[in-house]
Amino acid sequence: MHLLTGAYAADALDAGERDAFEVHLGTCDACRQEVAELTATTARLGSAEAVPPPPGLRARVLDEIARTRQLPPGGDVVDLTTHRARWYRQPSTAAAAVLLVVAVGLGGLAAVEHHRAGQAREREQQISALVGDPAATVKRLAVTGGGSGTVISNGGTAVLLARDLPELPSGRAYQLWRIRGHSPESAGLLGRGGDVTALVDGVAPSDSIAVTVEPSSGSERPTSSPVFLVSLA
C-alpha cells in the first residue's frame, strides 16, 4: 500500500485499488503526508505551465495549414521529408502546443485531487469524532484466522478498526459489508491485510457489519463465509 501514493496522486489506480488505498490513508500518517505533497506538486506544475500561447502561434498554425496539402483519396505515397523539416524548424511552436495540453490535463487532475483530499479529511474527522464519542456503542470480536475487529457506532455511522489481519495471497482482498436483514451491501475493499480503518455511513441499529475474503476486484455479493460478523443491535 505504501508504494501506491504516486499512482493515487496521478489518478492511475482502478476503482478497487483506489478504495483500498483510501481506507489505508485513514491509518497511515506517512502516506497522507506524501499524497498531500504529491497533490500540491501536481497543482503547482499545472499552475506553472498554464501560460497563454505565444502571440504568433495561431498565425503560424494557420500558415502551416494553408501550405500543407491533404492526401488525395486512395492514399498515394507522399514524401513527407519537407513537412518534417518545417516541423523541426518550429520547435517553439511544438513545445508550446505540448505544454498547453499538459497544463490543461494537470489543472483538471489538480482539481480532482483537491476534491479527494477534502473528502479524505472529512472522513478522518468523522472517524475521530466517532471514536471519541462517549455515547457510541463499542463491540470487539476476533477475526477468523487471526487479528481482531472493533466496531464503534452511533447516529447512523459506524467505524471498523481491524488490527493484525492475516496477509492474503495475491488476487484476494478483504471486503466490508453492511447487512440489513438478509441483504448485504458492499462498503468497500479493505486491502490484503494488516491494520485497517473504515467508515460506514447510513447504518441502522439493526444492521450488521461483516468482512469476507473476496477477489481483489471486489464482489457484488459475498462469495465466502464472513471472517468477521458483528450485529449493531
N, C-alpha and C positions, 0 to 999 in steps of 0.2 A: 504493500500500500504506500509506503514512504517514497517509492520510486515514481508515483503517478502524479506528482504535483505539477510537473511541466506539462504533461499531456492534459491534465484537468484545466490548467490555465489557458491552454491553446484550444480547448473545446474539442479534443481529439479522442475522448472516451465514448464508448457506446452507452446506451441507457443503463444497462445493468452495472457496468463498471462505475459510471458516474454516481449512481445511487449508493453503491457500496462505499465509494470514496468519500462521499458527503457524510455518510454515517461515521466513517473513520475520522473525519475532520472534527467531529464533536468531542473526540477524546485525545487528539494529538495536537499539542500546542506548537510543536516544531513545524508540522505540515501546514497548520493555519497561517503561521508567520511566513512560510515560504510561498504559499499560494498568494497571500496578500502582496508580497514583494513582486512576484511574477506578474500579477494583475496590474500593479502600479507601473511596472516597467512597460508592459504592453500598452497601457494608456498613454505613457509618455512618448513611446515610439509613434503611436498614432497621431498624437498632437504635434510631434516634431516634424513629421513628414506631410502634414496636412497643409500644404502651401499652394498658392494659386499657380496655375500653369504659366510658363514663360509667355510674354506678350506675343511673340511671333509663332507660337506653337500652332495655333489654328490656321494661320496663313500657310505655314509650311506643309501641314497635313493636306489642306485643300489643293495646294500646288502639286503635291505628290499624287493625289488622286487624279488630277487633271492630266498628268503626264504618264500615268500607268494604264496601259490597255488591259481591258478584261480579256480573259481567254475566250476564244470563239467556241461555240458548241462543237463537241466532238473531241475536245481535249488534245489538240495538236501539241507536239513537243515545242516548248518555248525556251530559249536561252535566257535564264534569269540573272546572268552574271552582272549585267549593267544595273539591274534593280538592286541586287545585293550591294553593289558598290555604293549606290546612292544612299542605301540604308546605313552603311557603316560610316559614311561621311557625315551623318547626323547623329552622333552618339548622344548628344544632349537631349535631342527630341525623344529618342528611345528611353533614356533614363527617366526623363520627366514623366512619360506615359506610364512606365512601370511603377514609379514611386506614387503616382496618383492612385493607381489601382490598389497598391499595398496600403496606402493611407486609408482609403475607404474601407477595406477589409478590417484593418486593425482598429479603426474607430468603432465599427459595429461590434467587433469582438470585445473591446473595452467596455462598451455599454452593457453587453450581456453579462460579462464577468462582474461588473459593478453591481448589477441586479442580484446575481447569485451570491455575491459576498454579503449583501444586505440580508438576503434570506437566511444565510448561514448564521449571521449574528443574531437574527431574530430567534432562530431555533435554539441557539445557545442560551439566550436569555430565558426562553420558556423552560428549558431543561433546568437551569439554575433555580428558577423560581419554584418549580415543582419539587425538586429535590430538597429545597429548604422550607417547604410548606409544612408546618406542624399539623395541619388538618388532613394531610394526604394519607392514603392507605398504602401500606408497605407490605409486600409479600415476597419472600425469598425462597427459592427452590433450587435443588441440584439439577444440573443438566445431564441427561443420559449420556454416558461416555466420558464425562469429566467436565469440570467447571461449574459455575453457578449462575443463576439469573435472578435479578431483583426487579420487581415491577412496582413503580410508585405511581399512584393515580389519584386524580381529584379534578372535579369540574369539567369532565368531558375530555381530559387529556391524560395520557399515560406515558411513562418513560421506562424503557427497558435498559438496565445496566447488566450486561453479560460480561463475565470475567472468566479468563482462562479457558475459553472454548477450544477444544482439540482442533488441531490443524487438519483441514480436509484435503483430499487429493485434488490435483488439477482437474478442472471441469466441474467441480462441485462447489456449492456455496450454501451458507445458512440463509433461510428466508423467514421473514417475520410475518405473522398473520394476526389479524383481528377477527375473531369468530363471534358472530351474532346468531344465536340459535344454532342451526346446522349449516350456516353459510359463512365460509372463510373468505376473507378479503385480504389481498396482499398489502403489507405495509412496508415493503422494500426488502432489498437484499442486505445482508449483514457481513458479507465477505467470507473468507475461508477459515477464520478462527481468531483467537486472541481475545482482546478486550474490545467490547463494542458498546456504544451508547446510541439508542434510537428513540425517537419521539413518535408517538402515535396519536393523531388527532381524531376527534369525533367518536370517542368511545362512550359506551353506556355502562351503567353499574352492573348490568347482567352479562356483559361481554366477557370473552376470554382472550388471552394473549398466548400465542403459540409460536414455536420455532421448529421448522423442519429442515431437512437436508434436501436440496434440490439441484438441478443443473445450474451451472454458473450464470446462464442467461435468465434464470428465473422461471417460475411456473405460474399458470393462471389459477390452478388449484393445487393443493398439497398432493404430492405423489408418494409420500412416505409418512410413517408414524411420527408424531411430534417427539423431539428430544427435550422439549420444554413446553409445559402447558400449565397456565395458572388462570383461575377464574377471578374476575374483579369483584364478584359479589361478596 
